[in-house]
Amino acid sequence: MKTIHENWNNLLHDCLQIALLRGTIGIALKFITFFDQWAYFPTFPNILDSAFLITAVTYLFWNTRKPNKRIKNNPTKIATHE
């Protein structure tokens, strides 16, 4: 079996990215359900949603700006049968 992650830190970063992306999409889809109807938005859950979105965007932006050390410049070898 081919290993995708070289260490636990890389696996943690990938899992965190997946969780943040899915959470951001979930919050966006939650607000879509309230279109064309009146809804009461309590303050505390809105604060948590806003804090999550700010954290997710900050982490994902920071992660795309730093150089990716996990990608190696190893060209794949093509097996030729002669």
N, C-alpha and C positions, 0 to 999 in steps of 0.2 A: 504494500500500500504506500502510495506517495504521500509524504508529509507536506502539508501546506505551510505550516508555521514552524519556524525554527526554534522558538521558545514560547513560554507561557505569556510573556508580555505582549507579543504580537497577537496571540489568540485573544487576550483581553481587549486589545484595541479594536480588533475586528468585531467582537461581540458587543462592545460598547457602541460602535458605529451603527450596527444593526438595530440595537435597542433605541438609540436616539432617532434614527431615521423613521422607524416604525412608530415611535411615540409622536413625532412631529406630524406624520401623516394621520395618525389617529386623532390628534387634536384638531387638525384641519377638517377632517370628515365629521367630527362632532359639531363644528360650527355650521357646516353645510346643512345639517338636519334642521337648523333653526331658521332657515330662509323662509320668508313670507308668513311668519307667525310670530306672535309676541312671546318673549321668553324672559324670565327673570334670571339674571346671572349673579349669583352670590359673590361677594367680594373675595372670600378666602380661596375658593377653588380657582377663581380667575388669577389670583396672585400666584398660586402654585403652577397654573398653566403658563403664565407669563415667565416665571422663573425657569421652568423647564425649557421653554422655547429659547430664551436668551442663552441658557447653558448649552443647549444642543447646537445652536447656530455658532456660538463662540468656539466650541470644541471642534465641530466639523470644519469650520473655516480655518482654524489653527492647524488641523490635521492635513488639510489640503495644501497649506502654504509651506509646511516643513518638507524637506527632501525625504523621499521614501527610500530608506536603507534596505528594505526587504527585497526589492527588485534587483536581481543580479543580471549582469550583462553576459549571461552564458547562452550562446546560441544553441538551439537544439540540434542534435546530430541526426541526420536522416540516414537510416540504414539502407545501404544499397546491396543488392544481391548480384554478384558478378559470376 
